[in-house]
């Protein structure tokens, strides 16, 4: 017997290190072939594309149809989206042990949206703003009073959660009712709904082709500065082209509106991604088949809404 054979018989064979997975963790032994290496696992396809397309068609049909022929139908859609989105935010905050009082938000938000639209259309934009501010103040007071029934410990965190939910969703979304109440409001809202997805699509396209420098890797690793700048430029061009055709704006005013909405949409997307990462959630819910929750569709639209209202009020 040779020395090598003696050593093999007297000592156990050395352990073979398992290859690292993409996440940096070690794969289980069952996933490793001693000859061929790691066994490739089939990745999930992710979202159900046909279901996602069908859901998008239904939503877009309702939005476009009500904006053109029944504006109150669009306001009802905003009410439903606000109630659902607020619940998702409250649920996400609850995972961080911040328990907002939901009932005043669920009741007060649709009332505020409907009343602000009616007042803004029948009386004026300034009066509509007053309705929104009054509604927000009453909801905050109601949430604070509702939380008084709970324990002392955690009051500040719970109160902050209620105020954050009210400011993030009802406040931002209510500016769409004021935009709808402006002259040719339906076309202005459609213009807004065209520019925000245009920004998202342009950011993805330019980022896929040219993206090298990460915009916010700790929040959204796929976003790049190249995609962001490309989105702003392309959306400004589209806004400048569609502005005179759709809402009677000067080309330069449409370009400014487009650029502002692109920046705001990116911020909105990052904010919602940060909330989900902090709460440890992939989707806010499964409310919209193939898309996730209401907030997963409203993220970029929410922050862009007040910019759309203010910029078109001042520039158009």
Backbone bond lengths (Angstrom), bond angles and torsions (degrees), N, CA, C in turn:
res aa  C-N    CA-C-N  psi(-1)  N-CA   C-N-CA  omega(-1)  CA-C   N-CA-C  phi
1 X - - - 1.482 - - 1.524 108.72 -
2 X 1.307 116.67 131.96 1.463 121.18 -179.21 1.507 110.36 -78.40
3 X 1.346 115.30 166.18 1.459 119.85 177.34 1.516 111.45 -58.87
4 X 1.361 115.02 -39.27 1.463 118.06 -179.02 1.510 110.66 -64.41
5 X 1.368 116.75 -39.73 1.447 119.62 -179.21 1.517 110.30 -68.39
6 X 1.361 116.99 -37.38 1.449 119.03 178.49 1.528 111.49 -63.05
7 X 1.336 114.65 -42.00 1.465 117.31 179.89 1.509 112.10 -65.17
8 X 1.349 117.70 -35.67 1.463 120.51 179.14 1.518 110.74 -66.34
9 X 1.360 115.82 -35.63 1.447 117.03 -178.25 1.503 112.92 -79.10
10 X 1.331 117.85 -23.69 1.456 119.93 -175.53 1.516 114.55 -94.93
11 X 1.308 118.11 -12.91 1.480 120.12 -177.45 1.519 109.35 -131.50
12 X 1.313 118.00 144.46 1.469 120.36 177.89 1.510 110.41 -66.50
13 X 1.335 116.93 151.57 1.465 120.16 179.93 1.509 110.93 -64.50
14 X 1.310 117.16 147.57 1.481 119.61 -179.55 1.521 110.71 -65.09
15 X 1.343 115.12 146.36 1.461 119.84 178.60 1.514 110.00 -72.01
16 X 1.317 114.88 140.51 1.463 120.61 178.05 1.513 108.25 -93.20
17 X 1.325 119.16 119.11 1.471 119.53 -179.57 1.514 111.17 -64.15
18 X 1.301 113.78 137.39 1.465 119.36 178.86 1.511 109.44 -79.31
19 X 1.323 117.84 142.56 1.470 120.17 179.31 1.511 111.10 -66.27
20 X 1.319 114.96 147.70 1.464 120.26 -178.55 1.507 110.69 -78.71
21 X 1.326 116.50 144.21 1.464 121.42 175.24 1.505 109.09 -80.15
22 X 1.310 114.67 173.50 1.475 119.77 -177.81 1.505 111.62 -61.91
23 X 1.360 115.58 -27.61 1.459 118.29 -177.25 1.512 112.97 -83.15
24 X 1.367 116.28 -3.93 1.449 118.82 -178.30 1.511 113.10 96.32
25 X 1.364 119.35 -5.17 1.441 122.39 179.85 1.524 109.70 -93.10
26 X 1.349 116.34 162.24 1.450 121.21 -179.51 1.513 110.11 -84.65
27 X 1.301 116.74 134.49 1.453 121.12 178.33 1.523 110.17 -71.98
28 X 1.343 118.04 148.24 1.451 120.25 174.83 1.518 110.29 -66.25
29 X 1.386 115.38 155.01 1.458 120.22 -176.61 1.516 112.23 -61.03
30 X 1.368 116.69 -30.57 1.455 119.66 -179.32 1.503 112.77 -65.25
31 X 1.333 117.01 -19.33 1.462 120.10 -178.32 1.516 112.01 -93.58
32 X 1.355 117.85 4.33 1.456 120.96 -175.61 1.519 109.89 -116.82
33 X 1.303 116.99 128.94 1.458 121.50 174.08 1.519 108.75 -93.78
34 X 1.358 119.35 131.60 1.469 119.92 -177.04 1.511 113.34 -65.18
35 X 1.320 117.46 -16.92 1.455 120.74 -178.22 1.520 111.62 -106.31
36 X 1.333 116.11 -47.52 1.454 120.17 -171.26 1.521 113.26 -95.68
37 X 1.351 117.71 -4.53 1.450 119.51 -179.54 1.514 110.17 87.72
38 X 1.326 117.81 -161.71 1.448 121.40 -175.68 1.521 111.70 -63.83
39 X 1.328 113.93 139.93 1.453 119.69 177.03 1.519 108.59 -80.07
40 X 1.285 117.44 128.12 1.465 121.88 -178.63 1.524 108.88 -75.32
41 X 1.337 114.37 124.70 1.449 119.37 178.30 1.516 109.61 -94.95
42 X 1.291 114.49 147.00 1.461 119.82 -178.23 1.515 109.48 -78.80
43 X 1.307 116.54 124.83 1.456 121.11 -179.34 1.523 110.48 -78.61
44 X 1.327 112.67 149.13 1.459 117.97 176.66 1.510 110.10 -70.28
45 X 1.292 115.14 146.99 1.468 119.67 -178.35 1.509 112.76 -73.23
46 X 1.376 116.41 -7.65 1.456 118.31 179.78 1.511 110.64 84.55
47 X 1.324 116.74 -130.56 1.445 120.78 -176.79 1.526 110.98 -75.10
48 X 1.317 113.74 150.95 1.463 120.86 176.66 1.519 107.47 -77.79
49 X 1.339 116.78 105.92 1.461 120.94 -172.63 1.530 112.83 -62.42
50 X 1.342 120.26 -46.77 1.471 119.00 179.26 1.530 112.54 -60.03
51 X 1.330 116.47 -41.11 1.468 119.90 179.03 1.529 110.39 -66.06
52 X 1.344 116.42 -40.89 1.468 120.18 179.11 1.527 110.97 -62.98
53 X 1.318 116.85 -41.83 1.469 120.63 179.30 1.520 110.43 -64.95
54 X 1.338 116.61 -43.89 1.467 120.30 179.89 1.526 111.19 -61.80
55 X 1.338 116.70 -43.10 1.462 120.34 178.75 1.525 110.94 -62.96
56 X 1.338 116.59 -42.26 1.459 120.44 179.95 1.524 111.05 -63.92
57 X 1.332 117.35 -40.37 1.464 120.94 179.48 1.526 110.38 -63.11
58 X 1.339 116.82 -43.48 1.466 120.16 179.68 1.528 110.72 -63.06
59 X 1.318 116.69 -47.21 1.462 120.24 -179.23 1.526 111.97 -62.74
60 X 1.326 116.34 -46.75 1.466 119.80 -178.71 1.520 111.35 -65.96
61 X 1.319 117.24 -36.27 1.464 120.36 178.40 1.520 110.74 -64.43
62 X 1.327 115.97 -42.67 1.465 119.35 178.89 1.539 110.45 -65.69
63 X 1.314 116.55 -45.68 1.468 119.77 -178.41 1.522 110.90 -62.23
64 X 1.327 116.78 -50.13 1.461 120.18 -177.53 1.523 111.16 -66.74
65 X 1.327 116.86 -42.87 1.465 119.77 -178.55 1.513 112.45 -63.46
66 X 1.335 117.31 -44.76 1.462 119.54 -178.79 1.526 111.60 -70.72
67 X 1.329 117.49 -35.25 1.461 119.02 178.85 1.526 111.49 -64.94
68 X 1.324 116.74 -34.71 1.465 120.21 -177.99 1.523 113.29 -84.09
69 X 1.355 117.21 -31.74 1.463 118.23 -171.03 1.525 114.93 -126.88
70 X 1.318 118.50 -16.78 1.470 120.18 -177.80 1.519 108.89 -153.88
71 X 1.327 116.30 87.67 1.450 120.39 -172.80 1.524 112.75 -63.87
72 X 1.318 117.26 -32.19 1.457 119.30 178.13 1.531 111.03 -63.71
73 X 1.331 116.53 -28.16 1.459 119.38 175.48 1.520 111.61 -63.16
74 X 1.331 116.31 -36.79 1.463 119.59 176.95 1.525 110.53 -70.03
75 X 1.323 117.46 -37.77 1.462 120.49 177.18 1.528 110.16 -62.68
76 X 1.338 116.83 -40.51 1.466 120.57 176.63 1.521 110.32 -62.27
77 X 1.328 116.86 -39.63 1.467 120.65 176.03 1.531 110.38 -60.46
78 X 1.330 117.77 -43.45 1.466 120.65 178.00 1.529 110.88 -62.63
79 X 1.333 116.81 -39.83 1.456 119.92 178.32 1.531 111.24 -59.36
80 X 1.341 115.68 -48.44 1.459 119.93 -179.39 1.526 111.25 -63.37
81 X 1.336 116.55 -42.27 1.462 120.37 179.57 1.526 111.08 -64.25
82 X 1.326 116.75 -38.50 1.463 120.23 -179.06 1.521 111.48 -68.04
83 X 1.325 116.97 -42.14 1.466 120.25 179.36 1.526 110.36 -64.70
84 X 1.347 117.05 -45.97 1.461 120.65 179.55 1.529 111.68 -66.08
85 X 1.324 116.67 -44.87 1.452 120.06 -179.88 1.521 112.18 -63.85
86 X 1.319 116.83 -39.22 1.468 120.14 178.48 1.523 110.85 -62.80
87 X 1.325 116.26 -40.78 1.464 119.45 178.06 1.523 110.97 -62.36
88 X 1.336 116.67 -40.69 1.460 119.64 179.42 1.527 111.71 -64.97
89 X 1.327 117.14 -38.62 1.459 120.54 177.23 1.527 110.59 -66.08
90 X 1.327 116.48 -43.70 1.463 120.64 178.44 1.531 110.21 -60.34
91 X 1.326 116.60 -41.57 1.462 120.61 179.49 1.536 111.07 -65.59
92 X 1.342 116.75 -41.29 1.466 120.24 178.77 1.528 110.82 -64.93
93 X 1.318 117.70 -41.96 1.462 120.79 178.42 1.523 111.14 -65.26
94 X 1.326 116.28 -32.96 1.456 120.22 178.39 1.515 112.63 -62.54
95 X 1.321 117.54 -30.09 1.461 120.96 176.82 1.522 111.74 -67.02
96 X 1.341 115.97 -21.97 1.466 121.16 175.83 1.524 111.58 -98.31
97 X 1.354 116.73 18.47 1.465 122.90 178.52 1.525 112.32 63.06
98 X 1.330 116.15 31.01 1.462 121.21 174.28 1.527 106.57 -119.08
99 X 1.336 115.79 105.96 1.456 121.36 -169.38 1.523 110.74 -103.78
100 X 1.330 115.81 100.06 1.461 120.87 178.25 1.522 110.23 -73.96
101 X 1.327 115.75 155.57 1.465 121.57 174.59 1.523 106.97 -89.03
102 X 1.322 116.35 111.90 1.467 120.40 -168.67 1.526 113.66 -86.66
103 X 1.321 118.91 -33.37 1.465 121.48 -171.09 1.538 113.03 -56.77
104 X 1.342 120.20 -48.59 1.472 118.45 178.65 1.525 113.14 -61.46
105 X 1.332 117.02 -31.90 1.464 120.71 178.99 1.522 110.09 -70.91
106 X 1.335 116.74 -43.00 1.458 120.85 -178.65 1.520 111.80 -65.28
107 X 1.324 117.18 -33.28 1.475 120.89 -179.89 1.524 111.04 -85.94
108 X 1.319 116.87 -44.04 1.461 120.09 -173.07 1.516 114.40 -74.96
109 X 1.337 118.15 -32.22 1.463 120.42 -176.04 1.527 113.13 -63.30
110 X 1.332 120.08 -51.90 1.470 117.97 179.39 1.524 112.87 -64.18
111 X 1.325 117.41 -35.24 1.463 119.55 177.50 1.529 110.51 -63.37
112 X 1.329 116.79 -43.28 1.460 120.85 -179.64 1.522 111.41 -65.93
113 X 1.331 117.26 -40.84 1.458 120.16 -179.52 1.533 110.88 -64.44
114 X 1.326 116.54 -47.01 1.459 119.39 -179.49 1.521 112.62 -64.50
115 X 1.330 116.62 -43.23 1.470 120.08 -177.94 1.522 111.08 -70.17
116 X 1.322 118.02 -38.38 1.463 119.79 -179.80 1.530 110.84 -66.47
117 X 1.325 117.46 -36.20 1.462 119.60 177.28 1.530 110.29 -66.12
118 X 1.315 117.07 -45.91 1.476 120.24 -177.96 1.527 110.23 -63.78
119 X 1.329 117.19 -46.07 1.464 120.71 -179.29 1.524 110.40 -66.25
120 X 1.326 117.48 -43.15 1.459 120.47 -179.67 1.516 112.41 -62.55
121 X 1.326 117.48 -34.00 1.455 120.88 -179.29 1.522 112.05 -81.91
122 X 1.322 116.74 -41.98 1.461 120.55 -173.99 1.526 113.67 -85.89
123 X 1.325 117.53 -30.76 1.468 121.07 -174.81 1.524 111.33 -113.50
124 X 1.332 117.69 -57.06 1.459 119.07 179.90 1.515 112.28 165.75
125 X 1.333 115.43 163.58 1.451 121.15 -177.88 1.536 111.85 -64.56
126 X 1.322 117.37 -40.54 1.460 120.24 -178.51 1.519 110.89 -62.70
127 X 1.327 116.65 -41.39 1.459 119.79 178.11 1.531 111.28 -67.90
128 X 1.329 116.11 -33.53 1.462 119.26 175.76 1.511 111.79 -64.47
129 X 1.330 116.78 -39.93 1.468 120.75 176.15 1.526 110.44 -62.33
130 X 1.334 116.50 -39.75 1.465 120.28 178.93 1.521 111.25 -62.37
131 X 1.319 116.79 -39.75 1.472 120.34 177.60 1.523 110.25 -62.16
132 X 1.333 117.04 -43.32 1.461 120.79 -179.37 1.523 110.81 -63.52
133 X 1.328 117.32 -46.57 1.462 120.00 -179.86 1.525 111.20 -62.78
134 X 1.332 116.04 -41.65 1.461 119.23 177.96 1.520 111.93 -64.27
135 X 1.331 116.81 -42.01 1.455 120.31 179.24 1.522 111.93 -64.38
136 X 1.322 116.71 -41.58 1.466 120.04 178.59 1.524 111.17 -63.80
137 X 1.330 117.11 -42.84 1.466 120.45 179.93 1.522 111.04 -62.56
138 X 1.326 116.61 -43.14 1.470 119.92 -179.91 1.528 111.27 -65.49
139 X 1.324 117.85 -37.94 1.457 120.10 178.09 1.519 111.33 -65.50
140 X 1.326 117.04 -40.49 1.462 120.05 178.89 1.525 110.58 -62.70
141 X 1.333 116.46 -45.66 1.467 119.93 179.13 1.524 110.51 -61.47
142 X 1.326 116.68 -43.57 1.463 120.20 -179.58 1.528 111.28 -63.21
143 X 1.325 117.55 -38.92 1.463 120.37 178.23 1.524 111.30 -66.94
144 X 1.323 117.51 -39.96 1.463 120.58 178.31 1.527 110.95 -64.66
145 X 1.330 116.62 -43.47 1.465 120.30 178.26 1.526 110.55 -64.01
146 X 1.336 116.36 -41.86 1.451 119.67 179.63 1.521 112.45 -62.42
147 X 1.317 117.47 -33.78 1.465 120.85 -178.49 1.520 111.92 -77.19
148 X 1.339 118.78 -15.79 1.464 121.10 -179.82 1.521 112.16 -63.07
149 X 1.325 117.24 -20.61 1.467 120.36 -179.58 1.529 111.86 -76.24
150 X 1.334 117.66 -14.94 1.454 121.16 -177.98 1.514 112.46 -87.65
151 X 1.328 116.63 -176.80 1.468 120.49 179.59 1.527 111.64 -69.75
152 X 1.350 114.92 160.39 1.463 120.21 179.56 1.524 110.32 -66.79
153 X 1.313 117.26 -44.06 1.458 121.01 -178.32 1.527 109.90 -64.45
154 X 1.320 115.97 130.07 1.455 120.97 179.56 1.517 114.33 89.69
155 X 1.354 117.14 2.70 1.472 118.79 -177.19 1.516 111.69 -62.15
156 X 1.328 117.94 -45.24 1.463 120.26 -176.21 1.526 111.30 -64.85
157 X 1.333 117.56 -41.31 1.456 120.12 178.27 1.520 111.88 -64.96
158 X 1.320 116.94 -40.79 1.461 120.40 179.41 1.527 111.29 -68.63
159 X 1.335 116.89 -40.74 1.461 120.35 177.61 1.522 110.50 -63.98
160 X 1.341 116.51 -41.40 1.463 119.96 177.72 1.527 111.15 -63.07
161 X 1.328 117.25 -36.50 1.458 120.69 178.25 1.535 110.83 -64.26
162 X 1.317 117.11 -40.75 1.469 120.37 178.48 1.523 111.07 -65.08
163 X 1.330 116.74 -45.95 1.464 120.19 -179.29 1.524 110.43 -65.40
164 X 1.324 117.47 -40.32 1.466 120.60 178.37 1.526 110.57 -61.49
165 X 1.321 117.27 -45.48 1.468 120.59 -179.67 1.521 110.87 -61.33
166 X 1.324 116.80 -43.11 1.469 120.63 -179.62 1.529 110.84 -65.78
167 X 1.316 116.83 -42.19 1.455 119.51 -179.01 1.514 113.30 -73.08
168 X 1.323 116.70 -33.29 1.466 120.38 -175.51 1.519 112.49 -77.42
169 X 1.331 117.27 -38.76 1.460 117.48 -173.85 1.531 113.94 -109.47
170 X 1.344 120.45 -63.94 1.469 118.30 -179.78 1.522 113.95 -57.38
171 X 1.331 117.60 -42.15 1.461 120.02 -178.23 1.527 111.18 -63.88
172 X 1.336 117.05 -51.98 1.458 119.81 -176.67 1.530 111.34 -66.81
173 X 1.331 116.86 -41.49 1.459 119.74 -176.42 1.526 111.95 -71.18
174 X 1.327 117.52 -27.18 1.461 119.96 -178.06 1.524 112.23 -65.84
175 X 1.338 117.95 -22.52 1.461 118.93 179.16 1.536 111.53 -67.60
176 X 1.328 117.44 -19.60 1.465 119.22 175.80 1.521 111.59 -69.85
177 X 1.336 117.71 -32.25 1.465 118.81 176.69 1.521 110.47 -67.76
178 X 1.338 116.34 -35.08 1.461 119.17 176.56 1.526 110.92 -70.48
179 X 1.339 116.99 -36.74 1.466 120.03 176.19 1.521 110.24 -63.25
180 X 1.331 116.79 -40.27 1.463 120.97 178.90 1.525 111.25 -66.13
181 X 1.338 116.90 -29.87 1.456 121.25 -179.34 1.524 113.20 -80.09
182 X 1.343 118.54 -8.42 1.461 120.92 176.99 1.532 110.41 -71.39
183 X 1.334 118.45 164.21 1.472 120.71 174.44 1.524 111.00 -55.32
184 X 1.342 116.78 135.82 1.470 121.84 -174.95 1.523 110.53 52.66
185 X 1.335 114.91 41.55 1.458 120.11 -174.49 1.517 113.78 -61.04
186 X 1.317 117.67 -35.58 1.468 119.88 -179.52 1.522 110.82 -61.54
187 X 1.339 116.69 -44.53 1.459 119.78 179.87 1.524 111.24 -67.54
188 X 1.311 116.91 -33.48 1.462 119.96 178.72 1.532 110.81 -67.54
189 X 1.329 116.79 -40.29 1.464 119.53 178.15 1.529 110.31 -67.97
190 X 1.337 117.80 -39.77 1.467 120.43 176.49 1.527 110.49 -62.58
191 X 1.317 115.99 -41.26 1.477 121.76 176.39 1.528 110.36 -57.00
192 X 1.317 115.66 -44.83 1.468 121.71 177.33 1.531 111.13 -62.76
193 X 1.320 116.86 -43.30 1.464 120.93 179.87 1.529 112.08 -69.08
194 X 1.313 118.18 -21.00 1.467 120.44 175.03 1.529 111.41 -81.39
195 X 1.321 116.73 -40.08 1.458 119.95 -173.30 1.530 112.79 -74.00
196 X 1.317 117.87 -38.68 1.471 119.30 -177.91 1.531 111.62 -65.19
197 X 1.340 120.34 -50.03 1.474 118.64 174.53 1.528 113.02 -62.72
198 X 1.338 116.84 -31.19 1.464 119.89 176.11 1.525 109.79 -60.16
199 X 1.318 117.00 -41.83 1.462 120.64 178.59 1.524 111.11 -63.97
200 X 1.333 116.66 -44.71 1.471 119.98 -179.90 1.522 111.00 -61.58
201 X 1.331 116.22 -43.68 1.462 120.38 -178.90 1.526 111.48 -66.98
202 X 1.327 116.44 -42.54 1.466 120.43 -179.94 1.520 110.89 -64.60
203 X 1.330 117.17 -40.15 1.466 120.12 179.15 1.519 110.70 -62.36
204 X 1.324 116.63 -41.62 1.460 120.15 179.45 1.530 111.11 -66.20
205 X 1.338 116.18 -45.08 1.467 120.16 -176.82 1.529 111.54 -65.50
206 X 1.328 116.88 -50.47 1.463 120.17 -178.58 1.525 110.52 -66.78
207 X 1.329 116.46 -40.50 1.456 119.39 179.19 1.518 112.67 -63.49
208 X 1.337 116.87 -37.44 1.461 120.52 178.79 1.524 111.50 -66.22
209 X 1.336 116.51 -35.47 1.457 120.50 -176.69 1.529 112.88 -85.69
210 X 1.320 116.68 -40.89 1.460 119.67 -170.09 1.526 113.99 -121.03
211 X 1.334 117.52 -7.67 1.456 120.43 -171.34 1.519 114.22 -64.57
212 X 1.327 116.75 126.11 1.459 122.86 176.96 1.529 111.93 -132.63
213 X 1.332 116.97 -33.32 1.456 120.89 -174.91 1.534 109.36 -104.37
214 X 1.328 116.43 119.93 1.452 121.98 -175.77 1.530 110.66 -69.03
215 X 1.313 114.99 136.53 1.462 120.78 179.85 1.522 111.08 -79.58
216 X 1.311 117.33 -51.06 1.472 122.63 179.59 1.521 108.22 -149.10
217 X 1.333 117.98 75.55 1.464 120.69 -172.82 1.518 114.36 -61.61
218 X 1.340 118.08 -27.11 1.462 119.98 -179.65 1.521 111.94 -77.00
219 X 1.336 117.50 -12.69 1.471 121.24 179.68 1.515 110.78 -109.43
220 X 1.327 115.40 -55.74 1.463 121.14 -177.03 1.522 108.45 -136.66
221 X 1.329 117.97 94.56 1.471 120.70 -173.90 1.520 114.23 -61.58
222 X 1.317 118.38 -21.46 1.460 119.98 -177.18 1.516 114.53 -81.10
223 X 1.322 118.12 -15.95 1.465 120.42 -176.90 1.526 110.55 -82.31
224 X 1.328 115.33 138.96 1.465 120.80 -179.97 1.521 109.87 -127.88
225 X 1.336 114.63 160.02 1.459 120.05 176.43 1.527 110.89 -64.73
226 X 1.326 116.46 -36.03 1.466 119.70 178.97 1.525 110.47 -63.47
227 X 1.343 115.65 -43.19 1.458 119.19 178.15 1.516 112.00 -64.79
228 X 1.338 116.61 -39.70 1.462 120.92 179.77 1.528 111.12 -64.10
229 X 1.332 117.02 -49.09 1.469 120.38 -179.51 1.526 110.56 -64.29
230 X 1.332 116.64 -41.94 1.461 119.67 177.82 1.507 111.88 -61.49
231 X 1.333 116.77 -39.03 1.465 120.45 179.53 1.523 111.32 -64.80
232 X 1.334 116.53 -42.80 1.470 119.67 179.98 1.523 110.63 -62.97
233 X 1.328 116.93 -45.02 1.468 120.66 -178.72 1.522 111.05 -65.03
234 X 1.323 116.88 -47.90 1.471 120.20 -177.61 1.521 110.80 -65.69
235 X 1.336 117.96 -42.22 1.458 120.39 -179.93 1.522 111.31 -66.52
236 X 1.330 116.91 -35.59 1.467 119.70 175.97 1.528 110.71 -64.55
237 X 1.331 117.52 -40.42 1.470 120.82 177.88 1.524 110.50 -64.39
238 X 1.333 116.36 -45.96 1.467 120.08 178.95 1.523 110.22 -63.05
239 X 1.334 116.93 -41.95 1.455 120.15 177.75 1.512 112.68 -62.30
240 X 1.338 116.48 -40.97 1.457 119.87 177.87 1.512 113.03 -67.00
241 X 1.335 117.13 -30.18 1.461 120.58 179.14 1.538 111.69 -78.77
242 X 1.346 116.79 -43.19 1.464 120.17 -175.87 1.528 112.96 -83.02
243 X 1.330 117.29 -23.25 1.455 120.06 -177.31 1.522 113.80 -55.35
244 X 1.350 119.67 -52.96 1.469 119.80 178.57 1.529 112.92 -64.16
245 X 1.322 117.69 -29.74 1.462 120.67 -176.99 1.518 112.54 -78.74
246 X 1.347 117.09 -36.21 1.459 120.02 -171.61 1.520 113.98 -100.47
247 X 1.333 117.64 -42.26 1.462 119.35 -171.38 1.522 112.59 -123.28
248 X 1.331 117.35 9.17 1.461 120.11 177.28 1.508 114.26 69.79
249 X 1.325 117.93 27.13 1.463 121.55 -179.47 1.522 110.22 -89.91
250 X 1.317 116.84 154.29 1.461 121.08 168.59 1.526 108.18 -65.38
251 X 1.329 116.46 152.92 1.467 118.74 -176.02 1.517 111.73 -60.08
252 X 1.345 116.40 -38.36 1.456 119.58 -178.41 1.529 111.12 -68.91
253 X 1.342 116.72 -34.18 1.460 119.82 177.30 1.529 110.48 -67.29
254 X 1.338 116.24 -41.83 1.456 119.74 176.79 1.517 112.27 -62.51
255 X 1.346 116.07 -37.13 1.467 119.77 178.46 1.525 111.02 -66.49
256 X 1.330 117.18 -39.61 1.464 120.23 177.80 1.526 110.44 -64.39
257 X 1.332 116.08 -45.04 1.466 119.99 178.47 1.528 110.28 -59.30
258 X 1.336 117.19 -45.21 1.454 120.59 179.59 1.521 112.96 -61.34
259 X 1.335 116.91 -44.08 1.452 120.03 178.88 1.520 112.75 -64.26
260 X 1.342 116.11 -42.63 1.464 119.74 178.81 1.524 111.49 -62.55
261 X 1.330 116.24 -44.10 1.459 119.48 -178.69 1.517 111.44 -65.36
262 X 1.329 117.57 -34.53 1.457 120.31 178.72 1.524 111.15 -65.59
263 X 1.326 116.95 -45.59 1.468 120.18 178.28 1.528 110.27 -62.17
264 X 1.347 116.24 -45.85 1.458 120.17 -178.52 1.526 111.73 -64.71
265 X 1.330 116.97 -38.25 1.463 120.14 179.73 1.522 110.90 -63.86
266 X 1.321 117.59 -39.63 1.460 120.99 178.22 1.527 110.80 -64.26
267 X 1.329 116.59 -43.80 1.461 120.45 177.76 1.527 110.21 -61.13
268 X 1.337 116.77 -43.39 1.456 120.00 -179.85 1.515 112.72 -61.86
269 X 1.307 116.53 -40.44 1.463 120.77 177.98 1.523 111.40 -64.18
270 X 1.330 117.20 -41.33 1.457 121.04 179.70 1.532 111.44 -67.98
271 X 1.318 116.51 -38.11 1.467 119.98 179.70 1.524 110.60 -62.74
272 X 1.328 116.38 -46.77 1.466 118.85 -179.42 1.523 111.29 -66.79
273 X 1.331 117.25 -36.58 1.465 120.30 176.29 1.525 110.85 -63.57
274 X 1.319 117.65 -38.85 1.461 121.16 177.89 1.527 110.86 -63.99
275 X 1.332 116.70 -41.10 1.470 120.06 178.58 1.522 110.40 -61.72
276 X 1.328 116.76 -45.57 1.457 119.97 -179.09 1.522 111.66 -65.56
277 X 1.323 118.01 -39.68 1.461 120.31 178.85 1.530 110.75 -65.97
278 X 1.316 116.91 -40.97 1.456 120.25 179.41 1.527 111.01 -65.01
279 X 1.338 116.01 -35.95 1.459 120.63 -179.94 1.522 112.91 -86.13
280 X 1.349 117.72 -7.02 1.450 120.92 -179.30 1.506 113.51 69.78
281 X 1.348 116.63 39.92 1.466 121.98 -176.86 1.526 109.56 -120.21
282 X 1.339 115.82 144.72 1.457 120.31 173.86 1.524 110.39 -86.91
283 X 1.326 116.69 -48.69 1.460 123.42 175.19 1.520 108.18 -124.06
284 X 1.332 115.99 150.91 1.455 119.96 179.13 1.533 111.87 -65.53
285 X 1.326 116.50 -34.66 1.464 121.93 176.91 1.523 107.23 -169.33
286 X 1.317 116.59 -168.51 1.467 122.43 176.87 1.522 110.31 -119.99
287 X 1.333 115.47 32.05 1.458 120.34 -175.20 1.524 112.49 -64.69
288 X 1.339 116.95 -44.48 1.465 121.92 -177.83 1.528 107.81 -99.07
289 X 1.324 118.75 110.55 1.467 120.42 -176.10 1.535 112.24 -55.83
290 X 1.324 115.16 127.26 1.455 120.32 178.35 1.514 114.77 82.89
291 X 1.324 118.25 -5.29 1.466 120.82 -176.77 1.520 113.51 -124.85
292 X 1.312 118.42 -18.18 1.454 120.99 -175.35 1.514 110.76 102.25
293 X 1.327 115.88 -139.50 1.450 120.66 -177.23 1.517 113.25 -95.01
294 X 1.339 114.60 177.79 1.463 120.08 178.17 1.523 110.37 -60.32
295 X 1.342 116.92 -41.46 1.455 119.97 -178.48 1.528 112.20 -68.85
296 X 1.332 117.48 -24.17 1.465 119.54 177.06 1.524 111.54 -69.59
297 X 1.323 117.51 -19.82 1.469 122.23 175.61 1.521 111.70 -98.26
298 X 1.334 116.89 -24.40 1.461 120.53 -174.99 1.525 113.26 -92.89
299 X 1.328 117.59 -9.03 1.465 120.57 -168.38 1.524 113.62 -51.43
300 X 1.329 117.12 -60.47 1.463 119.79 -178.13 1.529 111.64 -74.17
301 X 1.330 117.10 -28.78 1.464 120.62 -179.88 1.525 111.58 -67.86
302 X 1.328 117.07 -34.60 1.460 120.35 -174.36 1.521 112.43 -62.46
303 X 1.314 116.70 -55.41 1.466 119.57 -176.50 1.524 110.95 -68.06
304 X 1.326 117.77 -27.91 1.463 120.98 179.32 1.525 112.42 -74.27
305 X 1.344 117.84 -22.90 1.466 120.68 -173.81 1.529 113.32 -59.81
306 X 1.348 121.06 -50.58 1.470 118.42 179.79 1.528 113.34 -64.82
307 X 1.326 117.54 -30.43 1.464 119.99 176.46 1.524 110.63 -68.65
308 X 1.339 116.67 -37.73 1.458 119.80 176.81 1.515 110.61 -63.72
309 X 1.320 117.72 -46.81 1.465 121.44 -179.73 1.521 111.61 -61.74
310 X 1.338 117.06 -51.16 1.466 120.38 -175.28 1.525 111.54 -68.02
311 X 1.334 118.13 -43.05 1.470 120.21 -176.37 1.529 111.22 -67.85
312 X 1.335 117.99 -40.34 1.463 118.57 179.41 1.527 111.50 -74.54
313 X 1.325 117.43 -29.33 1.466 119.94 176.04 1.524 110.72 -66.02
314 X 1.332 117.38 -37.29 1.460 121.64 -175.06 1.527 113.28 -89.83
315 X 1.338 117.64 -34.44 1.457 120.78 -170.20 1.524 114.12 -102.16
316 X 1.318 118.01 -21.43 1.475 119.59 -173.92 1.521 108.28 -103.95
